[in-house]
Amino acid sequence: MLHTDPPTNNAQNGMASILDKVRVKFKAANGRVREGNVLVDSGAGTTVIRKDFAKALGLQGRAERIDLAVVGGERIQQNKSRRLQVWISPLSLKHTKLTTRS
């Protein structure tokens, strides 16, 4: 899950984050590159990306419904998701492929 640009100090909307944040480079198959922040959740079974960020990279993928379990046991069904592929890397290294959803 991504935070806003530019980088912040692990706080959003006045609340501190318990997840680590890493600044990385994203690269789409079309060659577009953009920097962004990633919240690292080692217990997550799904990787997600904001829709506006995916659009900025020109990412496209097949439509797919996903079900998410969030903190507190709440379940969220997202019917308008898409399965995407994007490459990520630290700001100074080559890209690694990541499959994600928006």
C-alpha positions as CSV (number, residue, x, y, z in Angstrom):
1,M,0.0,0.0,0.0
2,L,1.4,3.4,-0.9
3,H,1.6,6.6,0.9
4,T,1.6,10.1,-0.7
5,D,4.5,11.8,-2.4
6,P,6.8,13.2,-1.2
7,P,8.0,10.9,1.6
8,T,6.7,11.5,5.1
9,N,7.9,10.4,8.5
10,N,5.8,7.2,8.8
11,A,2.7,9.2,9.8
12,Q,-0.4,9.8,7.8
13,N,-3.4,11.9,9.0
14,G,-1.7,12.5,12.3
15,M,-1.4,8.8,13.2
16,A,1.9,7.0,13.5
17,S,2.3,3.8,11.4
18,I,3.3,0.5,12.9
19,L,4.4,-0.7,9.5
20,D,7.9,0.1,8.0
21,K,7.9,2.3,5.0
22,V,10.4,2.1,2.1
23,R,10.9,4.5,-0.7
24,V,11.3,2.6,-4.0
25,K,11.2,3.0,-7.8
26,F,8.3,1.5,-9.7
27,K,8.6,0.6,-13.4
28,A,5.8,-0.5,-15.7
29,A,6.2,-2.7,-18.8
30,N,5.6,0.4,-20.9
31,G,8.8,1.9,-19.5
32,R,7.2,4.5,-17.2
33,V,9.1,5.0,-14.0
34,R,7.8,6.6,-10.8
35,E,9.1,6.8,-7.2
36,G,6.7,6.0,-4.3
37,N,6.5,4.8,-0.8
38,V,5.6,1.2,0.2
39,L,4.2,0.1,3.5
40,V,5.9,-3.3,4.4
41,D,3.4,-5.7,5.9
42,S,5.1,-9.2,6.3
43,G,1.7,-10.7,7.2
44,A,-0.1,-9.6,4.1
45,G,-1.3,-12.1,1.6
46,T,-2.1,-9.5,-1.1
47,T,-0.2,-6.6,-2.4
48,V,-2.2,-3.5,-3.3
49,I,-1.5,-0.2,-5.1
50,R,-3.6,3.0,-5.3
51,K,-5.7,3.3,-8.4
52,D,-4.3,6.8,-9.2
53,F,-0.7,5.6,-8.9
54,A,-1.4,2.6,-11.2
55,K,-3.0,5.0,-13.7
56,A,0.0,7.3,-13.6
57,L,2.2,4.4,-14.5
58,G,-0.2,3.3,-17.3
59,L,-0.7,-0.1,-15.7
60,Q,-3.5,-2.3,-17.1
61,G,-4.6,-5.7,-16.2
62,R,-7.5,-8.1,-16.1
63,A,-10.5,-7.4,-13.8
64,E,-10.6,-9.5,-10.7
65,R,-12.6,-9.5,-7.4
66,I,-10.6,-9.6,-4.2
67,D,-11.6,-10.1,-0.6
68,L,-9.5,-8.4,2.0
69,A,-9.4,-9.1,5.8
70,V,-8.3,-6.0,7.6
71,V,-7.3,-5.2,11.2
72,G,-10.2,-5.9,13.6
73,G,-11.5,-8.9,11.6
74,E,-13.4,-6.7,9.1
75,R,-13.7,-8.2,5.6
76,I,-13.8,-5.9,2.5
77,Q,-14.9,-7.2,-0.9
78,Q,-13.4,-5.2,-3.8
79,N,-15.2,-5.9,-7.1
80,K,-13.4,-3.4,-9.3
81,S,-9.8,-4.5,-8.8
82,R,-7.3,-5.4,-11.5
83,R,-4.4,-7.8,-11.4
84,L,-1.3,-5.9,-12.5
85,Q,2.4,-6.4,-12.9
86,V,4.9,-3.8,-12.0
87,W,8.7,-3.9,-11.2
88,I,10.1,-2.4,-8.1
89,S,13.6,-1.6,-6.9
90,P,15.5,0.3,-4.3
91,L,16.2,3.8,-5.7
92,S,19.7,2.7,-6.7
93,L,19.3,-0.9,-8.0
94,K,17.6,-2.8,-10.9
95,H,13.9,-3.6,-10.8
96,T,12.3,-6.8,-9.5
97,K,8.9,-7.9,-10.8
98,L,5.9,-7.7,-8.5
99,T,2.4,-8.8,-9.2
100,T,-0.1,-6.5,-7.4
101,R,-3.7,-5.3,-7.5
102,S,-5.3,-1.9,-7.8
